[in-house]
């Protein structure tokens, strides 16, 4: 059975810390008015679509972003924590979709950290260096992998698919190899 699933990934609207170029991981900040307005083209694109399932980080900025995109009113672009932060029925809110936890570097800027040796090492190799009191790259990767595995199982149940993840990974690898072979043939 040939089945295609389209996964739409959306980044949250702009926050104050985004504007100030601060590291924003698990800090629970809302979006700015400008952040909501920037989402209106996405609202226009996605509002009329039907989604099998919607997953969202549990953080306020992500809930607000989703509310703007799913709202039938351009007024939703005006962040109102009381309205925009509400839980939308049917949406799966999952903390595994959060950004990396930057620990002691949360809220800091490059200027604040540029002379910190461990920060410089982390910039050069984030997979090997962990922010102090933060989340390691491996923990972050494992958290996202757990979410993707759960997503697969959820969709498999929803769509009554019989393949297991290994079969899909193999099919994806074969498709990539096929695409590479075609690209090489075109280059010759």
TALIN-V587980 format. One record per residue. N is the residue number from 1. RES is the residue in one small letter. SS is DSSP state (alpha for helix, beta for strand, coil for the rest). PHI is phi in radians with two decimals (999 if undefined). NEAR is the number of other C-alpha atoms within 12 Angstrom. Layout:
# TALIN-V587980
N&RES&SS&PHI&NEAR  N&RES&SS&PHI&NEAR
This chain:
# TALIN-V587980
1&x&coil&999&9  2&x&coil&-1.63&8  3&x&coil&-2.32&14  4&x&coil&-2.03&11  5&x&coil&-2.09&15  6&x&coil&-1.78&12  7&x&coil&-1.89&15  8&x&coil&-1.75&16  9&x&coil&-1.85&15  10&x&coil&-2.21&22  11&x&coil&-1.48&26  12&x&coil&-1.10&38  13&x&coil&-1.14&38  14&x&coil&-1.11&30  15&x&beta&-2.03&32  16&x&alpha&-1.05&22  17&x&alpha&-1.17&24  18&x&alpha&-1.07&26  19&x&alpha&-1.07&17  20&x&coil&-1.52&16  21&x&coil&1.02&17  22&x&beta&-1.74&22  23&x&coil&-1.18&30  24&x&coil&-2.25&31  25&x&coil&-1.97&33  26&x&coil&-1.69&28  27&x&coil&-1.04&28  28&x&coil&-1.69&27  29&x&coil&-1.88&28  30&x&coil&-1.52&35  31&x&beta&-1.49&38  32&x&coil&-1.45&30  33&x&alpha&-0.97&27  34&x&alpha&-1.08&23  35&x&alpha&-1.10&32  36&x&alpha&-1.17&38  37&x&alpha&-1.14&27  38&x&alpha&-1.14&26  39&x&coil&-1.49&36  40&x&alpha&-1.01&29  41&x&alpha&-1.08&18  42&x&alpha&-1.19&30  43&x&alpha&-1.05&28  44&x&alpha&-1.08&19  45&x&alpha&-1.33&17  46&x&alpha&-1.78&23  47&x&coil&-1.00&21  48&x&coil&-1.54&13  49&x&coil&-1.41&15  50&x&coil&-1.80&11  51&x&coil&-1.99&18  52&x&coil&-1.13&20  53&x&coil&-2.71&24  54&x&beta&-2.13&29  55&x&beta&-2.00&32  56&x&beta&-2.58&35  57&x&coil&-1.03&32  58&x&coil&-1.41&30  59&x&coil&-1.29&32  60&x&alpha&-0.95&34  61&x&alpha&-1.07&41  62&x&alpha&-1.36&45  63&x&alpha&-1.09&45  64&x&alpha&-1.11&43  65&x&alpha&-1.02&47  66&x&alpha&-1.08&45  67&x&alpha&-1.09&42  68&x&alpha&-1.07&45  69&x&alpha&-1.17&37  70&x&alpha&-1.59&33  71&x&coil&-1.34&28  72&x&coil&-1.61&19  73&x&coil&-2.25&17  74&x&alpha&-1.18&23  75&x&alpha&-1.13&21  76&x&alpha&-1.13&33  77&x&alpha&-1.27&34  78&x&coil&-1.57&29  79&x&coil&-1.04&35  80&x&coil&-2.29&23  81&x&alpha&-0.90&26  82&x&alpha&-1.13&15  83&x&alpha&-1.63&22  84&x&alpha&-1.21&31  85&x&coil&-1.50&29  86&x&coil&-1.09&23  87&x&coil&-1.32&25  88&x&coil&-1.68&24  89&x&coil&-1.00&14  90&x&coil&1.59&12  91&x&beta&-1.51&21  92&x&beta&-1.66&23  93&x&beta&-1.66&25  94&x&coil&-2.32&24  95&x&alpha&-1.15&25  96&x&alpha&-1.19&29  97&x&alpha&-1.56&33  98&x&coil&-1.24&31  99&x&coil&-1.12&33  100&x&coil&-0.96&31  101&x&coil&-1.44&30  102&x&coil&-1.46&30  103&x&alpha&0.98&22  104&x&alpha&-1.17&24  105&x&alpha&-1.57&30  106&x&coil&-1.00&28  107&x&coil&1.47&27  108&x&coil&-1.55&24  109&x&beta&-1.88&22  110&x&alpha&-0.99&18  111&x&alpha&-1.02&16  112&x&alpha&-1.15&18  113&x&alpha&-1.90&22  114&x&coil&-1.02&16  115&x&coil&-1.63&13  116&x&coil&-1.41&19  117&x&alpha&-1.04&14  118&x&alpha&-1.16&20  119&x&alpha&-1.13&28  120&x&alpha&-1.05&20  121&x&alpha&-1.13&18  122&x&alpha&-1.12&24  123&x&alpha&-1.01&19  124&x&alpha&-1.29&13  125&x&coil&-2.68&15  126&x&coil&-1.12&23  127&x&coil&-1.32&18  128&x&coil&-1.87&18  129&x&coil&-2.09&23  130&x&coil&-1.91&28  131&x&coil&-1.01&32  132&x&coil&-0.97&18  133&x&coil&1.05&14  134&x&coil&-1.90&25  135&x&coil&-1.79&29  136&x&coil&-1.26&24  137&x&alpha&-1.06&23  138&x&alpha&-1.14&18  139&x&alpha&-1.13&21  140&x&alpha&-1.07&26  141&x&alpha&-1.06&21  142&x&alpha&-1.12&17  143&x&alpha&-1.09&23  144&x&alpha&-1.21&22  145&x&alpha&-1.11&17  146&x&alpha&-1.10&19  147&x&alpha&-1.10&24  148&x&alpha&-1.11&21  149&x&alpha&-1.13&20  150&x&alpha&-1.10&20  151&x&alpha&-1.06&27  152&x&alpha&-1.02&26  153&x&alpha&-1.11&20  154&x&alpha&-1.07&20  155&x&alpha&-1.19&27  156&x&alpha&-1.04&22  157&x&alpha&-1.19&16  158&x&alpha&-1.05&14  159&x&alpha&-1.75&18  160&x&coil&1.00&14  161&x&coil&-1.61&20  162&x&coil&-1.66&17  163&x&coil&-1.11&20  164&x&coil&-1.71&17  165&x&alpha&-1.00&20  166&x&alpha&-1.09&13  167&x&alpha&-1.13&13  168&x&alpha&-1.19&22  169&x&alpha&-1.12&15  170&x&alpha&-1.10&14  171&x&alpha&-1.09&17  172&x&alpha&-1.16&15  173&x&alpha&-1.10&14  174&x&alpha&-1.13&14  175&x&alpha&-1.13&14  176&x&alpha&-1.13&14  177&x&alpha&-1.09&14  178&x&alpha&-1.10&14  179&x&alpha&-1.12&14  180&x&alpha&-1.12&14  181&x&alpha&-1.10&14  182&x&alpha&-1.12&13  183&x&alpha&-1.12&12  184&x&alpha&-1.15&11  185&x&alpha&-1.14&10  186&x&alpha&-1.21&9  187&x&alpha&-1.24&8  188&x&coil&-1.34&7
